[in-house]
């Protein structure tokens, strides 16, 4: 918000305070001032002149010789090259010795042999932003109004004796998006009075009733709590007065005409946007505020046709939409040079619906900026009266009697109870009740005494940001002065920060895999619906979660598995000749209990793994070794072992959807007497590999929460063994369907504590063994922690293992 000090001084005295000092005080009180701009960029000795005559230069076709009356003792001869200069104009004249922005100094000169005693100036030469001028004044010299007095310094005419403060407002301080709001703030800081306009007292109405000319209806009162209009007839469209144009340009608003400028001026003054309709273009002389239907179209004032979604807030007449409520007016009811009668609108629209429409259309305006942050509901009528008064004064309009409005229940000033004990405890101060009430009086908040050292504070509706007692404490703090609040030592109990169990284990698993040569990836939680159904095993009958407003079709659902994204990353790398990949991701997947959501979806942490390519690359003396199922299973087992769950996690051959039917397994976790599926591991289905143009690719996915929640074996450090171990091998022939893991489990149970390690070191199938048979060779390591094992002990324990295998699987020792 750009605040002109010249305009601000209409409402609050700035005597003995310069703009820089004021900016410092406002910043210290909590609103940062980004800059202080001097509208005079270095103009001196430039006055209003009157062009008495214009003749062509005798030796230059593009130059004119003008005789100018600048209010001096003698007339000036000035050579001017501007196309639009003409006799009878009032123009800015830089006298000899004048200085202009950029260091330019005007001297006597001869142009093509003709003497020139000064310069007729354009707006740009005076340091003005010509883009903010009316279009007819953006090129050539600046032509001033006829009533401008000859010889007057141009600084007075164009309002250059003025500085502009740029308020950098936080979203909660929308009250300062107006000159009056800024005046309240400055008055509170300086401890001075606020002088407000009295539009109702100054407004003169004619006898005709406005209600006979126009009617209004609000179909959605919950989105438009007040809609009010005035009817003004017989207006004459013309430029607005120079002083109004100066103030608008200082605020960054381009003047257009006396009607539009009046509405913009009042919007900047009160923070209440207004809009003027050409009354003769309103069909049926009726206005309705309603919601749009799907596909309705409006051509806005910028000439763009806007197609609307259902639910946008519209202003319509009996036949058509005539404005986008709170955002921009329609071209079909625009005030033009032919306009005679106008309907002037002032309303309180819901900020949320205005913000939604503005964002949908990509259309931001000064009006929408204010409505989005919620305007003061009690400024609707004063702003309407103020604008009507200005239009009557500067456009010659006759304001018909009465306001035509549709209004619901209006909010009242908010009453908040403030404990002075709490205030001083928060601030570490000893501010008295009198001082606090004085501060509230400066803010124009009424404050009354209550028992128990409390105050009852009435907060006006213009300060919508103040809703609780802590907001009042902040107001006291900033006006009391942050520098006056004593420094105190921070006291109170401290709690050392720590990771939760889940956070700690996730970080440790990341380190475990990264140290093992795996690369971590991070992918989107959004995916397309097809990918969301690609690996449904862990969904277990639940549903994917669809987004209400997706960024695109490729990001339309929340993922229910991390594996589709890992496949996409593998494809991306393969296309760039990176074919040996070991990737992992720890992230969230999402599941819904029902197709149509009525309760919060579940968010689950998973570990996803992907392995493809070669574990050992081909070299001149080494044959390449491609990864296989046991590499990915080994990675899963390393995580399980790290969590101390070796005895509680089992693998069952399975063929989940999306996986190879013969090289995949489900991972189960023992929880009490039940086994719960916590993951899948295996090779991608050949058809899916072919579709993605991938080599043999192995993936795994584990639900982390049940693994973390299950109590694992604690890590116990043991002494290094003092006695030697003994290794024995055994090869047995069993049915081909018997998993090797079951033989290992039986061997452990049979050997007991003497068995230190058991590994499968060979699996053989062949016709010599018989149909449906295979040979599994186990290496067993025995050790006693207290003595060296004797031959008898070794023979006994090894015999128990052999007997257990024979009994459990009808195993035969292979000769």
N, C-alpha and C positions, 0 to 999 in steps of 0.2 A: 504494500500500500504506500503510494507516494503522497506525502502530506506537505502541502504548501504552507509555509509559516505565515505568509500574507493572508491566506484564507483562514488558517487556524486562529489568527488574532481576532477574527470576527466573534469567536466564541469564548476565548480566554485571553486575558491580558498577558503579553509576552514582554512587557516593559522591563528593561534592565537585564534581559536574558538574550544573548545572541544564539544563533542556530547551533553552533558547535557546542556551546555549554549545555544547551537543551538536549542535544543528541546524547551527550555524555550522561546526563541525569536520567534520561529515559532508559538508556542501556543498563545503567546501574539498578534501575527499578524492575528489570526483568524482560524488557522488549528490546532486542538488539536493533540498532540503527546501522544498516549496511553502509550508507553513504550520506553525505550532505552535499547536494548539488546546488551550485550557484547558477541561476538562470541567466545571469549576465556573464557571458563568456569573454568579456573584455570590450564592451561597447561604451564609447564616450563621445560626446559632442555630435550626437545624431539627433535630429529634431524632425518634427512634422513639417513638410513643405507642401506648397500648392503649385501644381504645374499650370502656369498661365498660358503657355503656348508651346507648340512643338513644330519644328521645321526640319526638313531633311538636311543632313550634313552635305555641304557643297562638294566634297571630294570623297565621300564614302557612302555607298548605298545602304549599308546596314547600321549606320549611326544616325542619331537624331540630336538636334540642338534644342535644348529645352530652356525656357525662362521660368525660374522657380522663385516663388515667394516663400522664404523660410522664417519670416517674422523678424528679419534684420532690417537695418536702415536702408539697405539697397537690395535689389533683386539679383539672383545668381544665374549665371549662364553655365549650364551643365550639359556635357556631351554624354548621351546614354545609348547603349546598344540593345536595350531590352525591347522585344517585339510588342509587349503589351503596354508600354508607356504611352500616355495620351494627355492632351490638355483637359483640365478640369478635374484631375485626380489629386487626392491627398496621398502623399508618399513619404517614406523615411528618407531623409537627406543627411548624408554624412558631410559635415562642413570641413573646410580646410583645417587640418590639425586634428581631425577626428581619428580615433583608433577603433579598429574592428578586430574580431577574433582572429587568431593566427598571427598577430603582430603587425597587421596591415595598418599603415598610417596614410591618411589622405593628404595629398599636397596639391598645390596648383600645378596644372599640367596643360599641355597642348596636344590635342588629338587630331592628327591630319591637318595641322595648322590652325585649329580652332581652340581657343582657350576654354578650359573647363574648371569651374570653381567649386568642386565637390563631387559627390557621387550619389545617385539615386540607388537605394539598396534593395536587394531581395531578402527574403526571410533567411535563406541559407547564409548570406553574407553577414547577417546579424547574429548568427550562432544558434538560430532556432532549428528544431527538427522539422524540416519542411514536410515530412511524411505525416505529421500530425495536423497540418494545415488543411483547410478546405481545398478540394481538388483544384478549384479555379485559381488558388493562390500558390500552388506548388511550383509553377514555372514563371519565370520573369520576375519583375519587381513586385514588391508587396504593396498592394493597393489598400489603403485604410478607409474607414467609414467616413462618410461625408461630414458628419458632425464633429469629427476630430478637430481640435483647435490647433491652428498654425503656430509653429514655434515651440510647441510642447515637447520636452525631451522624450525621446522614443521609449526610454526605460519605463516612464510612467504609463504610456499608452499600451505597451505590450507586457506590462507586469514583470519587467526584468529585475526590479528591485526586490527580489524574492529569492528565498532559498527553499529547497525541497528536501525533506527528510524521507529516506526510504526505510519504512518499517518492515523488518524481517519477522513476520508474525508466525508463531507456532499455531497448529490447528485449533487449539482451544481458545485462542484470543480473537475470534471472529468479530467481537464487538469493536475492534479497532480497524475493521474494514470500512470505516466511515469517518468523516471529519468530526462529527459530533462524538463518536466513540473515542477518537484520538484526543478530542478536547477534554472529555471527562478524565482520561488518563493523565494528560499534561496538567490539568487543574489539580488533580490529587497529588501529583509529584511536587508542584510548585506551591500548593496550599492556597490556590486562588479560586475565585468564583467562576461558574460556567454560565454564559449568556446564550440562551437558545432562541431560535426563531419562534414567532407566534403566528403560524400560517392560518389558523382558524380565525383569529382576530382580524388579520389583514385581508382575508378573502372576501370579495364582494360577489354575491350571487344575484342573478336576474330572477324574475318572477316565475318563468317557466319551470316545470318540474322535470328533473332528469328521469324519474321513473316513467314518464309518459313517452320517453324516447328510446329507452333500452331496458331489457330485463336480464337477470342473471340467474343461473341455476348451477348448483354443485352436486353432481351425482355421486361423488366419492368424497364425502366430508372427512373421512379419516386421512385422506391424502391432501386435502386443501381445507384447512380449518377456517379460512376467511378469504373471501373474494369480493373486492369492492371496486366500483367504477364511478367516475364522474363524466358528465356529458358537457362538452365545451363546443360552442358553435361559432361560426364566422371567424375562424382564425385566418391569419395571413402568413403564409410561409415565407420566411426571409432569414438572413443570417442572424444569429444570436448576437447580443451586445459583446463588445470587445472584451470587457472584464470577465464575462462568463467564458468566452473562448480561451482567455489566458489561463483561467483556473483549470479548465478541462485539459488543456495541453500540459500544464504543470503536473497533472495527475496521470498523464500518458494516454488521454482519450482525445480522439480527433473530433473537432466540431463538425456538425453536418448542417443543421438548421435549427431555428428557434424552438421547434417542438421536441425534436430528438435530443437536442442539447439540454433542454429543461429536465427531461426525464433522467438523462445521464448525470446531470448536476445534482439532482436530488438523491439519486442512487449513491453517489459519492458522499453526499452530505449526511444522509440518514442510514446508509447501508441497506436500504430497502429498494430492490429493483422495481422499476415500473415499465409499462409499455403503453404506447399510444397507437390505437387503431384508427384507420380512416373509417369513420362511422357510416359513411354512405356505401361502404363495401361489405358491411355486415348484413348478411341475408336475414330477413325476418326481424331485424333489430333485437335479436336475442343472443345471449352468450351462454354456453354451457361448458362446464369443466367435467370431462369424462375420460375414461380409459380408451385407448385405441384398440381397434380390431386388427387381426393379423393382416399385414399387407397394405394397410392404409398408407397413402403417400402425401407428403407435404413439401412444397417448394419454399425453402426458408429465405430469409433476407439476403443471404450470400449467393442466391441464385441456384443453389444445389437442390436437386430433388432427393428427398429422404424417404426411404421405405421403412415403415415401422413394424416392430414386433408387437404382438398383443400385450397390453398392459402398460403402454406408455401413457403419460398424462398429457392430455390435449386440451386446448382451448378451441371451441368450435362455435360456428353460428348455426342457423337453421339448416344449412346445406352441406357445410364442408369444414374441415379443420382450418383454423386461421393462425395458430401459433403452437409451438412446443412449449408447454408450461415450464416456466423457469429457465428455459434455455435460449430460445430465439423465436422471434415473430415470423409470421408467414408473409411471403411476397404479395399474396392476394389481398392483404389488408394494410399494406405499407403506407405510411404517410409520404405523400409526394407533393410536388409543387401545385398540383391541382386540388389538394385536400382543402376542404372548407370546415367540416365538422369532425371532431375526434371523440373517441371514447378512451378515457385514460384509466388504465388498470393498475391496481395495487393489490397484492395477494400474499398469503402465507402458504407456500407449498411445502410438502414434506421433503426434507433434505435427501433422504434415501432414494426416493423415486426419481428426483431430479438428477442425482449422481448416476443412477443406473442408466437413465436415458442418455445423459451426456457421454458416458463411456461407451455405450452401444454405438452411438453415431460418431464417436471421435470428435465431438463438437463441444469446445469449452468456450464460455463467454464470461464477462464480468458478472452477469446476472447469475449464471449457474454456479460460479465460484462462491457467491454469497449464500444462495439457497442451500447448497450442499452442506454448508457449515451451520445452517439454521439461523434465519434472521430473527430479529426481535419482533414478536407478534404485536407488541404495542406500538410499533412504528408504522404499521400499515396505513392507518388513517392520517396521522400527521404528515407522512410523506406524500400521500395523495393530495392533501390540501395544499401543501407547499408547492408541488409541481403545478397544480391548477392555478395558484396565485401567480407563479412565474409566467405561465402561458398566457394568462389574461393580461399581464403587464407588458410582455415583450412580443406577443403575437396578436394582441388586440382581441382575444377570444372572450366570449361571454359565457361565464360558468353558470350552468343551470342549477336550480336549487336542489339540494339534497344529494346524498350518496346512495347509490343502488348497490346493495350487497347481499351476500349469503354468508352467514357466519354461524359457527357452532359455539360451544362454550370456550371462552378465552382464558388462557392461563393467568394466574395472579402472581404477584411477587412471592418469591420463596422465603419462608421463615426458617432460620437455622439457629439452634441453640449452641453457644460456644462457651466452654469452660475456660476461664482465665488461668486456672491452675494447670490445665492440660496445655494451654498455649505456652506458658512460661516453661513448662517441663520439656516441651518439644524444642523450643528455641534456646533453652539455657539462659533465659533472661529474667528480669524482674519488672516487666512492663506493667504499669498501673492500669486500672480500669479506665481512668480518665484519658490516658494516652491512647488506649485501644479505641475508645469511643471517638476520640478526635480523628484518628486515622479513618474510621468508618465514615465519619462525617465528611472528610475530604473526598472519599469515594462516592458520596451521596447514597450511603447505605444507612437506613435508620437502625439505631441500636438502643435497646431498652434494658434496664437492670432486671435480673432475676435473682432469687435466693441462691445461696451456696456459691457465691463468687462466679456467677454466670451471666451471660448476655444473650438477649434475644435479638437477632439481626435479621432485618428484612432486606433481601437481595433483589434488586429490580430485574425485570425480565431481560434487559439488554445484556446482562452478565450470565448467560446460560452456562458458562463454564464452572460456576460456583454452585456446587450441589451438596457439599459436606462441610463439617467443621474444619477439617484439615485444609480445605480450600481457603477458608477465611484466615486460618493461621498463616498460609502462604501470603495472602494479601497484606496482613500485618507485617510480616517479615520483610517483604520487599519495600514497603513504604517506610517502615521504621529504619531501614537501611541495613543491607547485609554487612556492611563494614562496621556497624554498631553492635552487631551480635557478637558476644564474647566467644573466644576460642576455648573449648573445653576438651578435656581428655576423654577419649572414647572408653566407656566402661560397660561391663556386662559379661556374662559367660560366653566363652568361645567354644565352638565345637569343631574339632579337627575334621577336615574333609577326607573322604575315603570313597573308593569305588564300591558299588554294590557287588554282591557275589557274581551276578550275571555280567556286569561290566568288566570285572576283573578277569573272569574266565574267557570272555570274548577277546580281550586283549592278549591273553596268554596263548589262545589258539591261533590268533593272527601271527604271533611271534613264532610259534611252533612250525606252522606251515611255511612262513617266509624263510625261516632258517633252513627248512628242508628243500628249498629251491622252488617253491610255488610263488606265483605272482598274484597279488591281490588286485581285484577290479571292483569298481563301483558303477552300478548301472541304474537306470530309471526304475522307479516303482510303478510307472505307468507303462502299459503295453496294449496291444490290440486284442480283440476278443478271441481270435483264433489261437494266438500264442497262450492266452490265459487258460485254454482247454487242452494244451498240448501234453502236459504231464499231470493228469488229474488224481494220481494215487493218493497224495497227501491231503487232497480236499475231502476225501471220505464222505461223499454225498452232500457236501456243502456247496455253496455257490460263489462265483466270482462277483466282485463288487464293481458295478458300473458307475462311471462318473456322470454327474448331472450336466456339467458344462465342460466337456473334454477339449483339450487344445487342438486335437485332430483325431481322425479315426485310428491312427497308429498309437495314440495315447488315450484310449477310451475306457480302459478298465484298469483297476489295480491288480498287480500281478498276484497269482496264487502259487507261483513257483519261481525260483531264481534261475532255473535251467534254460528257459527260452532266451533270456538275455545273454547267458554264457555262450549259447550256440551262436548268437548274433556276433558276439565279440570274436569267437573262433573263426567265423566266416570272414569277418573284416580283416583279421590277421592273415588268414590263408590267402586272401586276394592280394596281399602285399608280401607274399613269399615267406611268411612267418608260420611254419607248419608244425613246429615242436612246441606245444603249449602245455603248461601246467598252471591252471587258473583256479582261484577260489574267491568267493564273495561271502561275507557275513552281512546279512541284511534282513529286511522285513518282507513278509508275504501277508496277504490279506484274505480272509474267508468270511462269508456271510451265512448265517443260519437259514436265511430265507431269500427268495428271489426278489420280493419287494421289501426293501429295508424298512423296518420299524424300530430296530434297535442297533446299537453300535456294532460294526463288524469286528471280528477278531483280528488282531495284529500279532503275528508270530515271527520270532527270530529263527532264521535257518542258516545252515552252512551249505553252500553249493560248491561242488568241485567239478572240474573238467580236465581231462587228460587226453592228449592226442599226439601223434607223431612218434618219434623215437626217443627211448631213454638213453640210448648210446648211438651217436651218429657214426656213419660209415667213415672209416679212415683207411689208409693204404694197407694197414696191417690188422684192422679190426672190422668185422662184419657188423653192420648196423643192427640194433635190437629194437624192434617196435614195442611200444607199451602194450600191456594186455590187462585183462580183468583183475589180475592179482595186484597190479600196481595201484589201481584205484582203490581196491579193497584194503591194501596195505596202508594207504593214506587214511582211510576211515578208521582202521584198527589203531593207528598211531594216535588219533584223537581220542578214541575210546580208552586206550591205555593211559593216556595223559590224564583223563578224568577218573581213572581208577575203577573202571567199569568192566574189566576184562571178563569176569565171570557172569556178568549180568546182561551182556549184549550177545545176541546170537544172530546167525544169518541163515535164511531159508531160501532155497532156490525158488524163483518166482519169475513171472513174465508180465510185469506191470505195463500199462499202455505207454507206448513210446519207446520201450526197451526191447533189446534182443531176447527172443524167447528162450534161448539156451545159455545165455551168459549174463544173467541178471539175478539179483536176490533182493528180498526185503530184509530190512534190519529191524530186529525186535529187541525191546528192553523189558527185562523182568521188573515188574512193580508189584511186590507182594506175591500173590498167587497167580497174577495175570501177566500175559505178555502183550505189550503194546507196540504197534508198529511206529517207529520213530524215523524211518528213512528208507531210501531205495539206493541201490548201487548196481551198476552194470553198464553194458555197452548199448549205444543207441540202436534202435531198430534199423536193419539194413535199408529199408525203404526210406526212412527219414535221413539216413546218412547220404543216400543217393540223391534225394531231393535237395539237400543242402550242399551237395558236392564236397563232402568231407571224407577223409580217410577214416579208418577205424577210430571211433571216439568213445571215450568212457566217461560217465558222469555219475555223480552221487549227490544226494541231498538229505540232510539230517535236520530234524526239529531239535533246536537247542534247549528249549525250556525243560522238557522231561529229562534230558540228560543232566542238566544242571541241578534239577530238583532231587534227583536220585542220589542218595548218599554213596559216594565212591570210597574205595579203599584209600586210607591216608598214605602218603608217602613216608615210609619209615627207612631211615638210613641204617645199614647193617655193617658190621665189621667185614673186612676182607676175609675170605675163607683161609683157614690155617692148614686145612688138610686137602689132599688131592681128590679130584673127581675121577669117575670111571665112565667111559662111554661104551654103550652097547647098541648095536643096530639090529633091527628086526624087520623082515619083509613078510607081509601076509597077503594071501589072495582072498578077496572078498567079492560080493556082488558089485557090479558096476554102479548101482544106484547108491551105494553107501558113501556118504560124504567123508572125506578125510578128517574133517573137524571132529566128527563123532568118535573116531578112533583115538584122536588125541585126548579128548575129554575122558574116555574110559581109561586110557593109560594113566592119566593124572590121578584119577580116583583110586585105581588099583595100587599105584606105587606109593601114594601118600607123600609124606614130607621128604623122603629120600630122593624123590625125582626133582632135580633142579631145573631141567629144561627138556623139552621134547619138540622135535621139528620133523616135518615131512620133507625128505630129500629126494624122493623119486616116486613117480607114478607111471606104471607100465601097463599097457593093454596089448593083447596079441592072441593069435589063434592057439598058441601053445598053452595058454591059460584056460582055454575053453570059452565057449560063447557066453556073453553076459558076465564076464569076470574081469577083474583088474588087480594089479599088484600095487600095494602101497608100502613104501619103505619108510620106517621111522628111525630117527636117531635120538637115543635117550641118554641123558647125562645124569648120573647118580652121585650124590655126595652126602656125607654125614658131617654136621658142624662140629662134633666133639672128638671124632677119631677117624682114622683111615678105615674105609670099608674093607671087610674081609671077603675072601672069595665066597664063603658060605652066605654072607649077607647079600652079596651081589646076585648070586644064583637064585636066592630066595625071592628077592624083590622082582627080578627080571622074569622069573617063573610066574609070579602072580600077574604080571602084566600080560604075558603070553596067554595064560589061562583065561583072563578076563576078556581078551580079544576073541579067543576061540568061542567062549560061551556066549558073548554078546552078539557076534556077527557071523558065527559059524566060519570063522577065519581059519585058513590053513597056512601053516608056515611054508614059505616058498623056499625050495631047496636050491 
